[in-house]
């Protein structure tokens, strides 16, 4: 997904000189007028004694400012202020739409204090010039917020979208249509509508514990009405996640959903989104589509959405979304490619007659030498000791040879078992050939703390099955849980690059030499991050040494979701500077589907540690359910093409 925050963010901040907007200015909604962009926004005052409430409170007005570029705003003024009983405690969160020469500004009106659900409704102000409010109306006689008008009539009627029951969840995003303008504030109309309001709701909520709310007024595209809305996961828990999501509605019947995405395109990440009156909030409140000749700073030759959003309920911010890419995602045109499992799977299973691999065989490394795929896999005995076994295949799928003895066993104290029956040993190998040596990184585990160990073997010895491994050495720092490591296949700027993982993200470290002595350890340079709200939101780790193509390095990684499912994705890295990420798959290219992946020692796991290319096809070797070894393939060109669609 292409989304870029404006480097000028926050574009609007509280102004201490104006008491009415000195505490916060957020949830801005833009509208174009006479070649300029106006933004209407919620402004919170400094605390003061409020006569109606008989208390010292902060109140909300709606401010307005103008701009020639949509980024730098001037001439800030109060525009909509409480006047009537139904809004006397505040006017919040405006959504403005121009229709038939009028500006319809819907906002949240507060009529009771202390604030109660029954006193939170939708109000409407109408202006012809954005300088004066001609009329005001109370709209909904029930609890609702975030209402916005469509920018043109549909089937001869005015249409609006609003959120019902925002303050007594579950909320519903609903649609309403009006034969005439007066219906918008007709109590009779709304009473009839409210009796069957769920009939007009959109099916956007995925789980009962989530919360939804209308964001920006709908945007017209050639494929449908685009709605950018707020989706808050786990709304009732301390781990709630605010995100911006998108749905596409039919042009003639906006009650019909024709496409939507189930992952956030924006979540709180920047400091101005994490710190404020309400931390960790991004809330979409307005958007405009600008063609290339009107673009201000989004770049390129395509149409871009300029998305305005509130950050931490304190400031107004701006982000840019590539319209064509978003529409292709919504319409399913950017269909993810997926790996194809071999019908022979699983290709390696536990061998009961070999005690060292009787319990489990999984997480295989792979390397292609002399026309043969060599597979080095993790094997577990009944006493939970991990060693490494060997198998090979000429066609990458059928196993032609499998050794009866392990080729790598625990030798050092840091991989010896501390407690009888507990886990220990040498886990999850990755192989890299550089010159005449094959380097192996693996997880050394003594039952206490997993660390990265490095060893190597001459390629000649490896091929002759003379397992003369060099004495292993720990290369990750003490007291740090470190895993998923491998040596990059080429030097970068004359240094070795080692990929590994401390904690939850993928890290890297540059090294002058691979001749470690046990007194120098990997640095933790943060590189590839988890994506909140996505399939790889909980943890990510590199899978195997990357594949070099003419257009970049393709590196697979595993991602873990909040519900503990292990999936596989990929990134495209710049050829000369692989730290630069060119593309990252939006969707997983492999996820647990078969019984041998959904069950096992650990359910719902696909975990690759090795990949090779045979006849322009990528063969990926992975552990299924921490129990067996599987292989899946994909044409390298297909994966590359998909990665180029998922530009970063």
Residue pairs with C-beta under 8 A, 6 or more apart in sequence:
1 265
1 321
1 325
1 326
1 329
1 586
1 646
2 321
2 322
2 325
2 647
3 265
3 266
3 307
3 319
3 320
3 321
3 322
4 298
4 319
4 320
5 270
5 317
5 318
5 319
5 320
6 71
6 297
6 317
6 318
6 319
6 320
7 297
8 71
8 72
8 318
9 270
9 272
9 311
9 315
9 317
9 318
10 272
10 311
10 314
10 315
10 316
10 317
11 71
11 72
11 73
11 315
11 316
11 317
11 318
12 25
12 28
12 39
12 41
12 65
12 73
12 315
12 316
13 25
13 314
13 315
13 316
14 21
14 22
14 23
14 24
14 25
14 44
14 314
14 315
15 21
15 22
15 25
15 76
16 22
18 43
18 76
19 45
19 46
19 48
20 43
20 45
20 61
20 63
20 78
21 43
21 44
21 45
21 61
21 63
21 76
21 78
22 45
22 46
23 44
23 45
23 46
23 47
23 58
23 277
24 42
24 43
24 44
24 276
24 277
24 313
24 314
24 315
25 41
25 42
25 43
25 44
25 63
25 314
25 315
25 316
26 41
26 42
26 283
26 285
26 310
26 311
26 312
26 313
26 314
26 315
26 316
27 41
27 42
27 92
27 93
27 94
27 283
27 285
27 309
27 310
27 313
27 316
28 39
28 40
28 41
28 285
28 286
28 308
28 309
28 310
28 316
29 39
29 40
29 41
29 94
29 95
29 96
29 216
29 217
29 285
29 286
29 308
30 37
30 38
30 39
30 70
30 96
30 286
30 287
30 288
30 306
30 308
31 37
31 38
31 39
31 40
31 96
31 97
31 98
31 103
31 130
31 286
31 288
32 38
32 98
32 288
33 98
33 130
35 68
36 66
36 67
36 68
37 66
37 67
37 68
37 69
37 70
37 288
38 64
38 65
38 66
38 67
38 130
39 64
39 65
39 66
39 67
39 73
39 286
39 308
39 316
40 62
40 63
40 64
40 79
40 80
40 94
40 96
40 105
41 62
41 63
41 64
41 65
41 94
41 316
42 60
42 61
42 62
42 63
42 92
42 93
42 94
42 310
43 60
43 61
43 62
43 63
43 78
44 58
44 59
44 60
44 277
45 58
45 59
45 60
45 61
46 58
47 56
47 57
47 58
48 56
48 57
48 58
48 59
49 55
49 56
50 56
50 57
50 59
50 89
50 113
52 88
52 89
52 113
53 89
53 113
55 113
57 89
57 113
59 82
59 89
59 90
60 90
60 91
60 92
60 110
61 78
61 79
61 80
61 81
61 82
61 90
61 91
62 78
62 79
62 80
62 81
62 91
62 92
62 94
62 105
62 107
63 76
63 77
63 78
63 79
64 76
64 77
64 79
64 130
65 73
65 74
65 75
65 76
65 77
66 73
66 74
66 75
67 73
67 74
69 296
69 297
70 288
70 290
70 296
70 306
70 318
71 296
71 297
71 318
79 130
79 133
80 91
80 94
80 105
80 107
80 125
80 133
81 91
82 88
82 89
82 90
82 91
83 136
84 136
84 138
85 111
86 109
86 111
86 121
86 123
86 138
87 109
87 110
87 111
87 123
87 136
87 138
88 110
88 111
89 110
89 111
89 112
89 113
89 115
89 119
90 108
90 109
90 110
91 107
91 108
91 109
91 110
91 123
92 107
92 108
92 109
92 110
93 107
93 108
93 145
93 146
93 285
94 105
94 106
94 107
95 105
95 106
95 107
95 146
95 147
95 148
95 149
95 214
95 216
95 217
95 285
95 286
96 103
96 104
96 105
96 106
96 217
96 286
97 103
97 104
97 148
97 149
97 150
97 151
97 217
98 104
98 151
99 149
99 150
99 151
99 152
99 153
99 158
101 128
102 126
102 127
102 128
103 126
103 127
103 128
103 130
104 124
104 126
104 149
105 124
105 125
105 126
105 127
106 122
106 123
106 124
106 139
106 146
106 147
106 148
106 149
106 160
106 162
107 122
107 123
107 124
107 125
108 120
108 121
108 122
108 123
108 145
108 146
109 120
109 121
109 122
109 123
109 138
110 119
110 120
111 119
111 120
111 121
112 118
112 119
113 119
117 143
117 167
117 168
118 143
120 143
120 144
120 145
120 166
120 167
121 138
121 139
121 140
121 141
121 142
121 143
121 144
122 138
122 139
122 140
122 144
122 145
122 147
122 162
123 136
123 137
123 138
123 139
124 136
124 137
124 138
124 139
124 147
124 184
124 185
125 133
125 135
125 136
126 133
126 134
126 135
126 136
127 133
127 134
128 134
137 184
137 185
138 185
139 147
139 184
139 185
139 190
140 147
140 162
140 190
141 187
141 190
141 191
141 194
142 164
142 165
142 190
142 194
143 164
143 165
143 166
143 167
143 168
144 162
144 163
144 164
144 165
144 166
145 162
145 163
145 166
145 167
145 213
145 214
146 162
146 163
146 166
146 213
146 214
146 215
147 160
147 161
147 162
147 163
147 214
148 160
148 161
148 162
148 214
148 216
148 217
148 218
149 158
149 159
149 160
149 217
150 158
150 159
150 160
150 161
150 217
150 218
150 225
150 254
151 217
151 218
151 219
151 220
152 220
153 159
154 177
154 251
154 252
154 253
154 254
155 177
155 252
157 177
157 178
157 179
158 177
158 178
158 181
158 183
158 184
159 175
159 176
159 177
159 178
159 254
160 175
160 176
160 177
160 178
160 184
161 173
161 174
161 175
161 176
161 214
161 217
161 218
161 227
161 254
162 173
162 174
162 176
162 214
163 171
163 172
163 173
163 174
163 212
163 213
163 214
164 171
164 172
164 173
164 174
164 194
164 197
164 201
165 171
165 172
166 213
169 211
169 235
169 236
170 205
170 208
170 211
171 211
171 212
171 213
172 197
172 198
172 201
172 202
172 205
172 212
173 201
173 202
173 204
173 212
173 213
173 214
173 229
174 197
174 198
174 200
174 201
174 202
175 200
175 202
175 254
175 255
176 193
176 200
178 184
178 189
183 189
193 200
200 255
202 247
202 249
202 255
202 257
203 257
204 212
204 229
204 231
204 245
204 247
204 257
204 260
205 211
205 212
206 262
207 233
209 233
209 234
209 235
209 236
209 237
210 231
210 232
210 233
210 234
210 235
211 230
211 231
211 232
211 235
212 229
212 230
212 231
212 232
213 229
213 230
213 232
213 283
214 227
214 229
214 230
215 227
215 228
215 229
215 230
215 244
215 283
215 284
215 285
215 287
215 309
216 227
216 228
216 229
216 284
216 285
216 286
216 287
216 307
216 308
217 286
217 287
218 225
218 226
218 227
218 249
218 254
219 225
219 226
219 227
219 228
219 287
219 288
219 289
219 305
220 226
220 251
221 248
221 289
221 323
221 327
223 248
223 251
223 258
223 259
223 327
223 330
223 331
224 248
224 249
224 250
224 251
224 258
224 259
225 248
225 249
225 250
225 251
225 254
226 246
226 247
226 248
226 249
226 305
226 326
226 327
226 330
227 246
227 247
227 248
227 249
228 244
228 245
228 246
228 284
228 287
228 305
228 307
229 244
229 245
229 246
229 247
229 284
230 242
230 243
230 244
230 245
230 283
230 284
231 243
231 244
231 245
231 264
232 240
232 241
232 242
232 243
233 240
233 241
233 243
233 533
234 240
234 241
241 264
241 267
241 532
241 533
242 267
242 268
242 280
242 281
242 282
242 283
243 263
243 264
243 265
243 266
243 267
243 282
243 532
243 533
244 264
244 265
244 266
244 267
244 282
244 284
244 307
244 309
245 260
245 261
245 262
245 263
245 264
245 265
246 260
246 261
246 265
246 326
246 329
246 330
247 257
247 259
247 260
247 261
247 330
248 257
248 258
248 259
248 260
248 327
248 330
248 331
249 255
249 256
249 257
249 258
250 256
250 257
250 258
258 330
258 331
259 330
259 331
259 332
260 330
261 329
261 330
263 531
263 533
263 534
263 535
263 586
264 532
264 533
264 534
265 321
265 326
266 282
266 284
266 307
266 309
266 319
267 282
267 532
267 533
268 274
268 279
268 280
268 281
268 282
268 311
268 312
269 532
270 311
272 311
272 312
272 314
272 315
272 317
273 280
273 281
273 282
273 311
273 312
273 317
274 280
274 312
275 312
275 314
276 311
276 312
276 313
276 314
276 315
277 312
277 313
277 314
278 312
278 313
278 314
279 312
280 312
281 310
281 311
281 312
281 313
282 309
282 310
282 311
282 317
283 309
283 310
283 313
284 307
284 308
284 309
285 308
285 309
285 310
286 307
286 308
287 305
287 306
287 307
287 308
288 305
288 306
289 303
289 304
289 305
289 306
289 323
290 296
290 298
290 303
290 304
290 306
291 303
292 300
292 301
292 302
292 303
295 304
296 306
297 320
298 304
298 306
298 320
300 322
302 322
302 323
302 324
303 323
303 324
304 320
304 321
304 322
304 323
305 320
305 321
305 322
305 323
305 326
306 318
306 319
306 320
307 318
307 319
307 320
307 321
308 316
308 317
308 318
309 316
309 317
309 318
309 319
310 316
310 317
311 317
325 334
325 645
327 333
328 334
328 645
329 586
334 586
334 642
334 645
334 646
336 585
336 586
336 587
336 588
336 589
336 642
337 589
337 634
337 638
337 639
337 641
337 642
338 588
338 589
338 590
338 634
339 568
339 589
339 590
339 620
339 632
339 633
339 634
340 632
340 633
340 634
341 594
341 630
341 631
341 632
342 397
342 630
342 631
342 632
342 633
344 397
344 398
345 594
345 596
345 624
345 628
345 630
345 631
345 632
346 596
346 624
346 628
346 629
346 630
347 393
347 397
347 398
347 399
347 629
347 630
347 631
348 361
348 364
348 375
348 377
348 391
348 399
348 402
348 628
348 629
349 361
349 627
349 628
349 629
350 357
350 358
350 359
350 360
350 361
350 379
350 627
350 628
351 357
351 358
351 361
351 402
352 358
354 404
355 381
355 382
356 379
356 381
356 385
356 387
356 389
356 405
356 406
357 379
357 380
357 381
357 387
357 389
357 406
358 381
358 382
359 380
359 381
359 382
359 384
359 601
360 378
360 379
360 380
360 600
360 601
360 626
360 627
360 628
361 377
361 378
361 379
361 380
361 389
361 627
361 628
361 629
362 377
362 378
362 607
362 623
362 624
362 625
362 626
362 627
362 628
362 629
363 377
363 378
363 427
363 428
363 429
363 607
363 609
363 622
363 623
363 626
364 375
364 376
364 377
364 378
364 429
364 609
364 610
364 621
364 622
364 623
364 629
365 375
365 376
365 377
365 429
365 430
365 431
365 440
365 544
365 609
365 610
365 621
366 373
366 374
366 375
366 376
366 431
366 544
366 609
366 610
366 611
366 612
366 619
366 621
367 373
367 374
367 376
367 431
367 433
367 438
367 610
367 612
368 374
368 612
368 613
368 614
369 433
369 459
369 462
369 463
370 463
371 394
372 392
372 393
372 394
372 400
373 392
373 393
373 394
373 396
373 612
373 614
373 619
374 390
374 392
374 431
374 462
375 390
375 391
375 392
375 393
375 399
375 610
375 621
375 629
376 388
376 389
376 390
376 407
376 408
376 429
376 431
376 440
376 610
377 388
377 389
377 390
377 391
377 429
377 623
377 629
378 386
378 387
378 388
378 389
378 426
378 427
378 428
378 429
378 623
379 386
379 387
379 388
379 389
379 406
380 386
380 425
381 387
383 417
383 420
383 421
384 421
384 422
384 423
384 424
385 410
385 417
385 423
385 424
385 425
386 410
386 423
386 424
386 425
386 426
386 427
386 445
387 406
387 408
387 409
387 410
387 425
387 426
388 406
388 407
388 408
388 409
388 426
388 429
388 442
389 402
389 403
389 406
389 407
390 402
390 403
390 406
390 407
390 465
391 399
391 401
391 402
391 403
392 399
392 400
392 401
392 402
393 399
393 400
394 400
395 614
396 612
396 614
396 619
396 631
396 633
397 619
397 631
403 465
407 465
407 467
408 426
408 429
408 440
408 442
408 455
408 467
408 469
409 425
409 426
410 416
410 417
410 424
410 425
410 426
411 471
411 472
412 444
412 453
412 471
412 472
413 446
414 444
414 446
414 451
414 453
414 474
415 424
415 425
415 426
415 444
415 445
415 446
415 453
415 472
416 424
416 446
417 424
417 425
417 446
417 447
418 424
418 446
418 447
418 448
419 447
422 447
423 445
423 447
424 445
424 446
424 447
425 445
426 442
426 443
426 444
426 445
426 453
427 442
427 443
427 444
427 445
427 450
428 442
428 443
428 483
428 484
428 607
428 609
429 440
429 441
429 442
429 609
430 440
430 441
430 442
430 484
430 485
430 486
430 544
430 545
430 609
430 610
431 438
431 439
431 440
431 486
431 545
431 610
432 438
432 439
432 441
432 486
432 487
432 488
432 489
432 545
433 439
433 459
433 489
434 487
434 489
434 490
434 514
436 458
436 459
436 460
437 456
437 457
437 458
437 459
438 456
438 457
438 458
438 459
438 462
439 454
439 455
439 456
439 487
439 514
440 454
440 455
440 456
440 457
440 469
441 452
441 453
441 454
441 475
441 485
441 486
441 487
441 498
441 500
442 452
442 453
442 455
442 485
443 450
443 451
443 452
443 453
443 483
443 484
443 485
444 450
444 451
444 452
444 453
444 472
444 474
445 451
449 478
449 479
449 480
449 481
450 481
450 482
450 483
451 474
451 476
451 478
451 480
451 482
452 474
452 475
452 476
452 482
452 483
452 485
452 500
452 522
453 472
453 473
453 474
453 475
454 472
454 473
454 475
454 487
454 514
454 516
455 469
455 470
455 471
455 472
455 473
456 469
456 470
456 514
457 467
457 468
457 469
457 470
458 468
461 467
461 468
473 516
473 517
473 518
474 518
474 521
475 485
475 498
475 516
475 520
475 521
475 522
476 482
476 485
476 500
476 502
476 521
476 522
477 521
477 522
478 521
480 502
480 524
481 502
481 503
482 500
482 501
482 502
482 522
483 500
483 501
483 541
484 499
484 500
484 501
484 506
484 541
484 542
484 543
484 558
485 498
485 499
485 500
485 501
485 522
485 542
486 498
486 499
486 500
486 542
486 544
486 545
487 496
487 497
487 498
487 514
487 545
488 496
488 497
488 498
488 499
488 545
488 546
488 578
489 545
489 546
489 548
490 548
491 497
492 510
492 577
492 578
495 510
495 511
495 512
496 510
496 511
496 512
496 513
496 514
497 508
497 509
497 510
497 511
497 578
498 508
498 509
498 510
498 511
498 522
499 506
499 507
499 508
499 527
499 542
499 555
500 506
500 507
500 508
500 509
500 522
500 542
501 507
501 540
501 541
501 542
502 524
504 530
504 538
504 539
504 540
505 526
505 527
505 528
505 529
505 530
505 540
506 527
506 528
506 529
506 540
506 541
506 542
506 557
507 522
507 524
507 525
507 526
507 527
508 525
508 527
508 579
509 522
509 523
509 524
509 525
510 523
511 520
511 522
527 579
528 540
528 542
528 557
528 571
528 581
528 584
529 540
530 536
530 537
530 538
530 539
530 540
530 559
531 537
534 559
534 561
535 559
535 561
535 565
535 567
535 569
535 587
535 588
535 591
536 557
536 559
536 560
536 561
536 567
536 569
536 588
537 559
537 560
537 561
537 562
538 559
538 560
538 561
538 562
538 564
539 559
539 560
540 557
540 558
540 559
540 560
541 557
541 558
542 555
542 556
542 557
543 555
543 556
543 557
543 558
543 568
543 607
543 608
543 609
543 611
543 620
544 555
544 556
544 608
544 609
544 610
544 611
544 620
545 555
546 553
546 554
546 555
546 556
546 573
546 578
547 553
547 554
547 555
547 611
547 613
547 618
547 636
548 575
549 636
549 640
551 572
551 575
551 640
551 644
552 572
552 573
552 574
552 575
552 582
552 583
552 640
552 643
553 572
553 573
553 574
553 575
553 578
554 570
554 571
554 572
554 573
554 618
554 636
554 639
554 640
554 643
555 570
555 571
555 573
555 578
556 568
556 569
556 570
556 589
556 608
556 611
556 620
557 568
557 569
557 570
557 571
558 566
558 567
558 568
558 569
558 606
558 607
558 608
559 566
559 567
559 568
559 569
559 588
560 566
560 567
561 567
564 604
565 591
565 592
565 604
565 605
566 592
566 604
566 605
566 606
566 607
567 588
567 590
567 591
567 592
567 606
568 588
568 589
568 590
568 591
568 606
568 608
568 620
568 622
569 584
569 585
569 587
569 588
569 589
570 584
570 585
570 589
570 639
570 643
571 581
571 582
571 583
571 584
571 585
571 643
572 581
572 582
572 583
572 584
572 640
572 643
572 644
573 579
573 580
573 581
573 582
574 580
574 581
574 582
581 648
582 643
582 644
582 647
582 648
583 643
583 644
583 645
583 646
583 647
583 648
584 643
584 646
584 648
585 642
585 643
585 646
586 646
589 634
589 639
589 642
590 606
590 608
590 620
590 622
590 632
591 606
592 598
592 603
592 604
592 605
592 606
592 624
592 625
594 624
596 624
596 625
596 627
596 628
596 630
597 604
597 605
597 606
597 624
597 625
597 630
598 604
598 625
599 625
599 627
600 624
600 625
600 626
600 627
600 628
601 625
601 626
601 627
602 625
602 626
603 625
604 625
605 623
605 624
605 625
605 626
606 622
606 623
606 624
606 630
607 622
607 623
607 626
608 620
608 621
608 622
608 623
609 621
609 622
609 623
610 620
610 621
611 618
611 619
611 620
611 621
612 618
612 619
613 619
613 636
616 635
616 636
616 637
617 633
617 634
617 635
617 636
618 633
618 634
618 635
618 636
618 639
619 631
619 632
619 633
620 631
620 632
620 633
620 634
621 629
621 630
621 631
622 629
622 630
622 631
622 632
623 629
623 630
624 630
